[in-house]
Amino acid sequence: MKKVFLVILIAVLCFSVSYVFAGKMTEKEQKLITTSQVNEERTYYPRDLRPSLFNLHFGYPYMAGVTFSYNLNPMFAIGVGTGAYFPGIAGGMHLNVYFLPTTVTPYLSGGIVFLGTALQSMIFGATAAAGVDFALNNGICLNLGAVYIVTFAESESTFGTAWGATKNNFNDLGIQMGVGIRF
């Protein structure tokens, strides 16, 4: 009888000590546990676990610039960006919609953009984009997409590109790519 009592006492102490040292689980840990893995596919919400994204952006509308976006939930993100639109500057705001809560997800984006070739020559336009976002390990992410940009007014000077000058307003389809980190 003493041996059974001693075994039960040791078992209770071992389990209670491990519970005391383990501490409480965070909300992120609980989400990882509730969204278990199936068929080796990670099904947690990387855009919810790390909602802020700092992105080096290449292509329309910022050409060479940076963007920052914040996920309001796993599907919607709002953001701002700025960059060098050769030979001027570009800035804008956007809204992204992610369709899947997995690490690889298609997205749609829309926003407004301000383009300028000189201080007296600022025009604004709208952008619509579609692409794929890859949320890799440790917060690293890649995104690739196509974007359509349209300006609503004419500029006083022409926009310069590597291929020469373009007309004063334009409707153009291009690509965009980003390399970023989520935190």
C-alpha positions in Angstrom: 0.0 0.0 0.0 2.9 2.3 0.8 4.4 1.7 -2.6 1.2 2.6 -4.5 0.8 5.7 -2.4 4.4 6.7 -3.1 4.1 6.1 -6.8 0.9 8.2 -7.0 2.6 11.0 -4.9 5.7 11.0 -7.2 3.4 11.1 -10.4 1.4 14.0 -9.0 4.5 16.0 -8.1 6.1 15.4 -11.5 3.1 16.6 -13.4 2.5 19.6 -11.2 6.1 20.7 -11.3 6.1 20.5 -15.1 2.9 22.5 -15.2 4.4 25.2 -12.9 7.5 25.6 -15.0 5.7 25.5 -18.4 3.8 28.7 -17.8 0.8 29.9 -19.7 0.5 29.6 -23.4 0.3 32.7 -25.5 -2.4 33.4 -28.0 0.0 32.6 -30.9 0.9 29.3 -29.4 -2.8 28.4 -29.0 -3.5 29.2 -32.6 -0.6 27.0 -33.7 -2.0 24.1 -31.7 -5.6 24.6 -32.8 -4.6 24.8 -36.5 -2.8 21.4 -36.7 -0.7 20.4 -39.7 -2.2 18.2 -42.3 -0.2 16.5 -45.1 3.0 18.4 -44.2 1.3 21.7 -45.1 1.5 24.5 -42.6 -2.0 25.8 -42.0 -1.4 28.5 -39.4 -2.0 32.2 -40.3 1.4 33.7 -40.9 -0.1 37.2 -41.7 -2.0 37.0 -38.3 1.0 35.8 -36.3 3.3 38.5 -37.7 1.0 41.3 -38.9 3.5 44.0 -39.8 5.3 43.8 -43.2 8.3 45.9 -44.3 8.9 45.3 -48.0 11.5 46.3 -50.5 9.4 47.0 -53.6 10.4 46.7 -57.2 8.2 47.6 -60.1 5.0 49.6 -60.5 3.9 51.9 -58.9 7.0 52.7 -56.8 9.6 51.3 -59.2 12.4 51.1 -56.5 11.0 51.8 -53.1 9.7 50.5 -49.8 6.3 49.7 -48.5 4.9 49.0 -45.0 1.6 47.3 -44.4 -0.3 46.0 -41.4 -2.7 43.1 -41.4 -6.0 44.0 -39.7 -6.8 40.3 -39.7 -5.5 37.3 -41.7 -7.3 38.5 -44.9 -7.0 42.3 -45.0 -3.9 44.6 -44.9 -3.6 48.3 -45.3 -0.3 50.0 -46.1 1.7 52.9 -47.5 4.7 53.1 -49.8 7.2 55.4 -51.4 9.8 55.1 -54.0 11.8 56.6 -56.9 9.7 56.8 -60.0 12.4 57.7 -62.5 13.3 60.6 -62.6 10.8 61.6 -59.9 9.1 60.3 -56.8 6.1 58.1 -56.1 4.0 57.6 -53.0 0.7 56.0 -52.1 -1.6 54.0 -50.0 -3.0 50.5 -50.7 -5.4 47.8 -49.4 -4.5 44.1 -49.9 -6.9 41.2 -49.7 -5.3 37.7 -49.1 -7.5 34.8 -50.0 -6.0 31.8 -48.2 -4.7 31.7 -44.6 -1.7 29.5 -45.6 1.9 30.4 -46.4 1.3 30.7 -50.2 -1.7 32.8 -51.0 -3.0 34.8 -53.9 -3.9 38.4 -53.3 -5.6 41.4 -54.8 -4.6 45.0 -54.1 -5.9 48.4 -54.9 -4.8 51.9 -54.0 -4.0 55.4 -54.9 -0.7 56.7 -56.0 1.0 60.1 -56.4 3.6 60.5 -59.1 5.8 63.5 -59.6 8.6 64.5 -62.1 9.2 67.8 -60.4 7.7 69.8 -57.5 5.2 71.6 -59.9 4.3 68.4 -61.7 2.4 66.0 -59.3 -0.4 63.9 -60.6 -2.4 61.1 -59.0 -3.8 57.8 -60.2 -5.1 54.4 -59.1 -3.5 51.0 -59.0 -5.0 47.5 -59.1 -2.8 44.4 -58.6 -3.0 40.7 -58.5 -0.3 38.3 -57.4 1.0 35.6 -55.0 2.5 36.1 -51.6 4.9 33.5 -50.1 5.3 33.7 -46.3 8.5 31.8 -45.7 10.1 30.8 -42.3 11.3 33.3 -39.8 9.1 36.1 -41.2 10.8 36.4 -44.6 8.3 36.8 -47.5 8.3 37.2 -51.2 5.6 38.5 -53.4 5.2 38.7 -57.2 2.3 40.2 -59.2 1.0 42.2 -62.1 -0.2 45.7 -61.5 -2.2 48.1 -63.7 -1.8 51.8 -63.1 -3.9 54.6 -64.5 -3.4 58.4 -64.0 -6.4 60.7 -63.8 -4.7 64.0 -65.1 -1.9 65.0 -67.4 1.5 66.1 -66.1 3.2 69.3 -67.3 6.3 67.3 -68.1 6.9 63.8 -69.5 7.7 60.8 -67.4 11.1 59.4 -68.0 12.0 55.7 -68.0 15.0 53.6 -69.0 13.4 53.3 -72.5 12.8 57.0 -73.0 10.1 59.5 -72.3 6.4 58.5 -72.0 3.3 60.6 -72.6 2.1 62.9 -69.9 -0.5 60.5 -68.6 -0.6 56.8 -68.9 -2.5 53.6 -68.4 0.1 50.9 -68.1 0.4 47.2 -67.1 3.6 46.1 -65.4 5.0 43.7 -62.9 5.8 44.2 -59.2 8.0 42.2 -56.9 8.8 42.5 -53.2 11.2 41.0 -50.7 10.2 41.6 -47.1 10.2 40.7 -43.5 7.1 40.2 -41.3 7.3 41.1 -37.6 
